[in-house]
Amino acid sequence: MEIVTEKDSNYNDLEKMSLREVLVNINNEDKTVPLAVEKALPQIENLSAITSAKMREGGRLFYIGAGTSGRLGILDASECPPTFGVPFDWVIGIIAGGDSAIRKAVEFAEDDQEQAWTDLQEYGINSGDVVVGIAASGTTPYVIGGLRKANENGVTTGCIVCNSGSPVAAEAQYPVEVVVGPEFLSGSTRMKSGTAQKLVLNMLTTSVMIQLGRVKGNKMVDMQLTNNKLYSRGVKIIVKETGTDEQTASELLEKYGNVRKAIEAVGQ
């Protein structure tokens, strides 16, 4: 296996570049990421299809990862309830080292092959669920061990990695490999690799939620109305979907507390 994510940058003497040169070169590297994601679309499609099928039957989606990868999983999971109005236990992000590792690195947490399965068991992981390992290198022991134990226990597994032919991908039933090449800052996988992982996570949960009926047209009709901005957005959606005025839409939203229910009430 060639670990491309650890190869030397295509650039050198970064400290001798002008500020503009640094920014332009980072931007040039970033432009290559969507093209790498495009090559992985068939893999992403397979993972999305099995995930939506499992969740339609009552399963949950789990992310496991360490460092940046773990944080990205938690970010994606935490945004699903407010965006799609789903329960907080539908999509769950777990990071090596526990919640304290979200802000501060926990030394050697990612090197424990047994801990991920222990962490998953706290949520009553079962064969109806899906576990997606996120690891830029594709070599993280925490993720490898978690996927291996999940497979042994009949749990559907996937992954998002940024190297080809990695141990993590070998454990995943539905691997997604987005090879973005060397980072601008050698080995700093929070850069292109992190961007690629975030793009795939966006695609995965958005496409899954669309398949589960959590979107109407192109609107977030099940979103949680947790602030004034989202409340105003909800009113505008009701106006657009039903043709009512803003006052009526606001009254409907107050009454039903949900954009979808308000729209459905008008149509009855």
C-alpha positions as CSV (number, residue, x, y, z in Angstrom):
1,M,0.0,0.0,0.0
2,E,1.3,3.5,-0.9
3,I,0.4,6.0,1.8
4,V,0.0,9.0,-0.5
5,T,-1.3,11.1,2.4
6,E,2.1,11.0,4.0
7,K,4.1,11.9,0.8
8,D,6.1,15.1,0.5
9,S,4.1,18.1,-0.6
10,N,4.3,19.2,-4.3
11,Y,5.7,22.4,-2.9
12,N,8.8,23.3,-0.9
13,D,10.2,26.2,1.0
14,L,6.7,27.2,2.1
15,E,8.1,29.7,4.5
16,K,9.9,31.5,1.6
17,M,6.6,32.1,-0.3
18,S,4.8,35.3,-0.2
19,L,1.4,35.3,1.6
20,R,-0.4,35.4,-1.7
21,E,1.7,32.5,-3.1
22,V,0.8,30.4,-0.1
23,L,-2.9,31.1,-0.5
24,V,-2.9,30.6,-4.3
25,N,-1.1,27.3,-4.0
26,I,-3.4,26.0,-1.2
27,N,-6.3,27.0,-3.4
28,N,-4.9,25.3,-6.4
29,E,-4.5,22.1,-4.4
30,D,-8.1,22.4,-3.0
31,K,-9.5,22.6,-6.5
32,T,-8.4,19.0,-7.1
33,V,-10.5,17.6,-4.3
34,P,-14.0,17.6,-5.9
35,L,-12.5,15.8,-8.9
36,A,-11.1,13.1,-6.6
37,V,-14.6,12.8,-5.0
38,E,-16.2,12.5,-8.4
39,K,-14.1,9.4,-9.1
40,A,-15.5,7.8,-5.9
41,L,-19.2,8.5,-6.8
42,P,-20.0,4.8,-7.5
43,Q,-18.6,3.9,-4.1
44,I,-20.5,6.7,-2.3
45,E,-23.7,5.6,-4.1
46,N,-23.3,2.0,-2.8
47,L,-22.7,3.2,0.7
48,S,-25.7,5.6,0.6
49,A,-28.0,3.0,-0.8
50,I,-27.3,0.4,1.9
51,T,-27.3,3.0,4.7
52,S,-30.8,4.3,3.7
53,A,-32.1,0.8,3.4
54,K,-30.9,-0.1,6.9
55,M,-32.2,3.2,8.4
56,R,-35.5,2.7,6.7
57,E,-35.8,-0.6,8.7
58,G,-35.0,1.2,11.9
59,G,-31.2,1.1,11.9
60,R,-28.8,3.8,12.8
61,L,-25.7,5.3,11.2
62,F,-22.5,5.4,13.3
63,Y,-19.2,7.1,12.5
64,I,-16.0,6.1,14.2
65,G,-12.7,8.0,13.8
66,A,-9.7,9.6,15.4
67,G,-8.4,13.2,15.3
68,T,-9.7,15.3,12.4
69,S,-11.6,12.3,11.0
70,G,-13.4,11.7,14.2
71,R,-14.3,15.4,14.6
72,L,-15.7,15.5,11.1
73,G,-17.9,12.5,11.8
74,I,-19.2,14.2,15.0
75,L,-19.8,17.4,13.1
76,D,-21.9,15.6,10.4
77,A,-23.9,13.6,13.0
78,S,-24.6,16.7,15.1
79,E,-26.0,18.6,12.2
80,C,-28.6,15.9,11.1
81,P,-31.2,16.6,13.9
82,P,-31.5,20.4,13.3
83,T,-31.3,20.0,9.5
84,F,-33.6,17.0,9.0
85,G,-35.6,16.9,12.3
86,V,-34.4,13.3,13.0
87,P,-33.8,12.0,16.5
88,F,-30.4,12.6,18.0
89,D,-29.7,8.8,18.1
90,W,-30.2,8.3,14.3
91,V,-26.7,9.4,13.3
92,I,-24.0,9.1,16.0
93,G,-20.4,10.2,15.8
94,I,-17.8,8.6,18.1
95,I,-14.2,9.8,18.4
96,A,-11.2,7.9,19.8
97,G,-10.4,9.2,23.2
98,G,-14.0,10.2,24.0
99,D,-15.7,13.6,23.9
100,S,-12.7,15.3,25.4
101,A,-10.8,14.5,22.2
102,I,-13.1,16.8,20.2
103,R,-11.2,19.8,21.5
104,K,-7.9,18.3,22.7
105,A,-5.9,15.5,21.2
106,V,-5.8,12.4,23.5
107,E,-2.4,10.7,23.2
108,F,-2.3,7.2,21.6
109,A,-6.2,6.9,21.7
110,E,-6.2,6.0,18.0
111,D,-3.8,3.1,18.6
112,D,-6.2,1.0,20.6
113,Q,-7.8,-1.6,18.3
114,E,-10.3,-2.8,20.9
115,Q,-11.7,0.6,22.1
116,A,-14.0,1.4,19.2
117,W,-16.1,-1.7,19.6
118,T,-16.3,-1.0,23.4
119,D,-17.5,2.5,22.5
120,L,-20.1,1.2,20.0
121,Q,-21.4,-1.3,22.5
122,E,-22.4,1.6,24.8
123,Y,-25.0,2.5,22.2
124,G,-26.4,-1.1,21.9
125,I,-24.9,-1.6,18.4
126,N,-26.7,-4.3,16.5
127,S,-26.9,-5.9,13.1
128,G,-29.5,-3.4,11.9
129,D,-27.0,-0.6,12.1
130,V,-24.3,0.8,9.8
131,V,-20.8,1.7,11.0
132,V,-18.6,4.0,8.8
133,G,-15.0,4.3,9.7
134,I,-13.4,7.6,8.8
135,A,-9.6,7.6,8.5
136,A,-7.6,9.7,6.0
137,S,-4.6,7.4,6.1
138,G,-6.7,4.2,6.2
139,T,-4.4,2.8,8.8
140,T,-5.9,3.9,12.1
141,P,-6.0,0.9,14.5
142,Y,-9.0,2.3,16.4
143,V,-11.0,2.3,13.1
144,I,-9.6,-1.0,11.8
145,G,-10.5,-2.8,15.1
146,G,-14.0,-1.3,15.2
147,L,-14.9,-2.3,11.7
148,R,-13.4,-5.8,12.2
149,K,-15.6,-6.4,15.3
150,A,-18.6,-4.9,13.6
151,N,-18.2,-7.3,10.7
152,E,-17.8,-10.2,13.1
153,N,-21.1,-9.2,14.7
154,G,-23.1,-8.9,11.5
155,V,-23.1,-5.1,11.4
156,T,-22.9,-3.4,8.0
157,T,-19.6,-1.5,7.5
158,G,-18.3,1.3,5.3
159,C,-15.4,3.7,5.4
160,I,-14.1,7.0,4.0
161,V,-10.4,7.0,3.4
162,C,-7.9,8.9,1.3
163,N,-5.5,6.2,0.2
164,S,-6.0,3.2,-2.1
165,G,-5.9,-0.4,-0.8
166,S,-5.7,0.5,2.9
167,P,-6.4,-1.8,5.9
168,V,-9.5,0.2,6.8
169,A,-10.9,-0.2,3.3
170,A,-10.1,-3.9,3.4
171,E,-12.3,-4.3,6.5
172,A,-15.2,-2.2,5.1
173,Q,-18.0,-3.9,3.1
174,Y,-18.7,-0.6,1.4
175,P,-15.4,1.4,1.1
176,V,-15.2,4.9,-0.2
177,E,-11.6,5.8,-1.3
178,V,-11.0,9.4,-2.3
179,V,-7.3,9.8,-3.2
180,V,-6.5,13.5,-3.1
181,G,-2.7,13.1,-3.2
182,P,-0.1,14.8,-1.1
183,E,-1.1,17.7,1.2
184,F,0.2,21.2,0.6
185,L,1.7,20.9,4.1
186,S,3.2,17.4,4.0
187,G,1.1,15.0,6.1
188,S,-1.5,17.6,7.3
189,T,-4.6,15.6,6.4
190,R,-6.9,18.2,8.0
191,M,-6.4,20.0,4.6
192,K,-7.3,18.2,1.3
193,S,-8.1,14.9,3.0
194,G,-10.4,16.6,5.6
195,T,-12.1,18.6,2.8
196,A,-12.7,15.4,0.8
197,Q,-14.1,13.6,3.9
198,K,-16.4,16.5,4.6
199,L,-17.7,16.5,1.0
200,V,-18.4,12.8,1.2
201,L,-20.1,13.1,4.6
202,N,-22.3,15.9,3.2
203,M,-23.3,13.7,0.2
204,L,-23.9,10.6,2.4
205,T,-26.3,12.0,5.0
206,T,-28.0,14.4,2.6
207,S,-28.7,11.7,0.0
208,V,-29.8,9.3,2.8
209,M,-32.2,11.8,4.3
210,I,-33.6,12.5,0.9
211,Q,-34.2,8.8,0.4
212,L,-35.9,8.6,3.8
213,G,-38.3,11.4,2.8
214,R,-36.9,14.1,5.0
215,V,-36.8,16.7,2.2
216,K,-39.7,18.2,0.2
217,G,-38.8,19.6,-3.2
218,N,-35.5,21.2,-2.2
219,K,-36.6,22.4,1.3
220,M,-35.7,21.3,4.8
221,V,-39.3,20.9,5.9
222,D,-38.4,18.8,9.0
223,M,-35.7,21.2,10.3
224,Q,-35.8,22.2,14.0
225,L,-36.8,25.8,14.5
226,T,-34.1,26.5,17.1
227,N,-33.5,30.2,16.3
228,N,-35.1,33.2,14.7
229,K,-33.2,32.7,11.4
230,L,-34.6,29.2,11.0
231,Y,-38.1,30.3,12.1
232,S,-38.1,32.9,9.4
233,R,-36.9,30.4,6.9
234,G,-39.7,28.1,7.9
235,V,-42.3,30.9,7.4
236,K,-40.8,31.6,3.9
237,I,-41.0,27.9,3.0
238,I,-44.7,27.7,4.0
239,V,-45.4,30.8,1.9
240,K,-43.7,29.4,-1.1
241,E,-45.2,26.0,-0.8
242,T,-48.8,27.0,0.0
243,G,-49.2,30.5,-1.4
244,T,-50.4,31.9,1.9
245,D,-49.2,35.3,3.2
246,E,-46.5,35.5,5.9
247,Q,-48.9,36.2,8.7
248,T,-50.9,33.1,8.0
249,A,-47.7,31.1,7.5
250,S,-46.4,32.3,10.9
251,E,-49.7,31.4,12.6
252,L,-49.6,27.9,11.0
253,L,-46.0,27.4,12.1
254,E,-46.9,28.5,15.7
255,K,-49.8,26.1,15.7
256,Y,-48.1,23.0,14.3
257,G,-44.5,23.7,15.3
258,N,-43.2,22.0,12.1
259,V,-42.9,23.2,8.5
260,R,-44.1,20.0,7.0
261,K,-47.2,19.7,9.2
262,A,-48.1,23.3,8.5
263,I,-47.9,22.7,4.7
264,E,-49.9,19.5,5.0
265,A,-52.6,21.3,7.0
266,V,-53.1,23.8,4.2
267,G,-53.5,21.0,1.7
268,Q,-56.2,19.2,3.7
